[in-house]
């Protein structure tokens, strides 16, 4: 997340929902989603499927190792991962679970790509609300993570195929050791990344 500092954005949408101040602002080339003043995600209006945030680029690189892309994602925001995944992998199908209905509405109005809509399913809820079939990959890109995080761990493994890939965007550095220990117990191979200038830890497990 980034603190909004630029003063030249135009406000194109504003809404309060469940105690959240949700805004969509843009310049000539970039559109942002802001929640309580924090920049959650953004889209390049001249190239909507371009990966802007480094963690998205890292996740795309990891997903390129898979031979099929039936993907489940927790967390939506402005959908940078959605646009990038569905544009990069033409055979991909993506199911996204988002807890805040207003975020889904805003994504569909301001950030979703019409050409990939047919391969995308959007659901309202949390990790513990649904029972799914097994997926090639599961992505957790939520903030904040629910506590205790064992609630996440117990729900994730049944969602993956035996050779599936788990991708975690962990925004809480104080949880890194616990998450790393669980990943190493549960998967044969674990890669951990951190992009310069960001506190998030990225886990790729398979």
N, C-alpha and C positions, 0 to 999 in steps of 0.2 A: 504494500500500500504506500501511497505517496500523499503528502500534504499538499493541497492545492495552494499555489502561490501566484500563478499568473493572473493578471488583471484584465486580459483582453477577451476572455471567453464570453460567448453569448449564451444566456440561459434559455433553453428550449423546452424544458419540462421540469416541474417541481411537484413533489407529493410527500405527505407525511403518512406513514403506515407503520403500525405497531411500534410507535416510539422512534421510528427512523425518519430522518430527513433525507429524502432521495431526490437527487437532481441529475439532469442530463444537460451538459454544457458542451459547447464546441467552438472551435476556431474555424478558419477556412478549410483546414485539412484534417483536423483531429476532433473526434467526439469522445467525451468522457462520461462515465457513470461515477457519481459521487454519493457516498453514504455518510451522513454526519460530517461533512467536510473533507472526508478522506477519499482520494481518488482510487477506486477499486479496479477499474479496467478502462481500456480505451480502444478506439478503432480508427485506423487510418482511412479517411473517407475516399482517398484516391486509390487505395488498395486494401479493401476491407478484410481480405483473408491473409494479410501480412502479419507475421508474428512480431509483436512489439516488445513484450516483456521477455527477458532472458530465460525465465523458467519455462515459458511456452516453447521456446526454441529447443530447450533441453528435452522436454517431454516429447516433442515431435521426433527428435533424433532417436529417443528410446523406442517409441512406437514403430519406427521404421524397421526395427528388427523383427517385428511380427509378420507372419504371412497372411493373417486375416485380422480384421478390425471390427469386431462386434464389441462395442465399448460401453461401459457404464461409468458415469461421472457423477460425483456428489459436489454440488456447488456450481453456480451459474455465473453470477455477476453480469458483466456485459458480454460474456460469451466469446472472449478471444480464443479460448481453446476450441470451442465449438466450431467457429468459422474456420480456424486453421486445420483442424482434424478433418472436417468434412470436405474441405477444398483439396487438401494434400492427398487424402486416401479416397479415391473415387468410389471404392466398394464399401466404405465404412458405413456402419449404422451406429448411431450414438443415442443413448438414453441418458438424460440428465435429470437429476433429482435436486430440487431447490426448495428450501423451507419457506421462503417468503413469496407469496403470490404476486405481490407488486413487482418484484424483480423479474418474474417471468413475463408479466405484461409489458414491462419496459423493454426487455430484450426483444420480444416479438415486434414491438412497434419501431424501435430505434436501432437495433443491432443485428437482427437475424438476416441471413442471406436467403432470399426467395428461392434461389436455384438449388439449395441443399435442404430445404425445409422438409421434403418428403422422406429424408433419411434420418430425421431427428425426432425424438420423442421427449416431451417435457412433462415432468411429474412434480406435484407439490408434496413435500414431506421431508423426512430425514432418513439417515442411514438405517434406523431401526424400524421404519414404517412399512417396508416392502419386503417381499420374498421374490427373488428373481431367479431366472435360469442362470447358468454359468456363462461368463463372458471371457473374451480373449484378454481384456484388460479392464481394470477398475482404477479410476482416478479419484483421489480425494483432494479437493481444492476448496476447502471451506474455512471460514473465519467467523468467530473463534471455534476451535475444536471443542466438542462437548467433553465434560468431565464426569466420571473418570474416563480416560482414554481407552481403558480396557473395554468399554462399551463399543468403541469403534472396532477394536481388534477382533472381538468375538463375532462381529457381523461380517467382516470382510472376506475371510477365507472361503466360506461356502459360495461366494459369488464368483469365484475364479475357476476357470478350467485348470486341470492339473498342470498344464504348461503355460498358464496365464501369467500376466505381468501386472504388478501393483505399482502405481505411481502415487506418491504422497508429496504434497506441498505443505510443509510444516512451518507455520508462522510463529511458533512458540519455541525459542531456543532452549528454554529451561526443560523442555520435554524431549530433547534430542536423544539423550542417553537411553531413556526408557523406550522410545520408538525404535532406535537402532537395535537394542537388545531383542525386542520382539521380532523385528524383521529378520535378524540373523538366526533366530530360533525357528522361524517359519519358512524361510526360503533358502535355496542353495546359493544364490548369488545376490548380493546387495551392493549397489553403487550409491554413494552419497555425494551430492553436489551442493555448492554454495556459490552463487554469483556475486561478484564484487559489488559492494554498495547496497546489498540486500541482506537482511537477517534471516530470511527463509532458508530452511534446509530442504533439499529435494532428495527423495528416496526413490530409487528404481529397483524393484525386487522381482526376481523370477526364479 
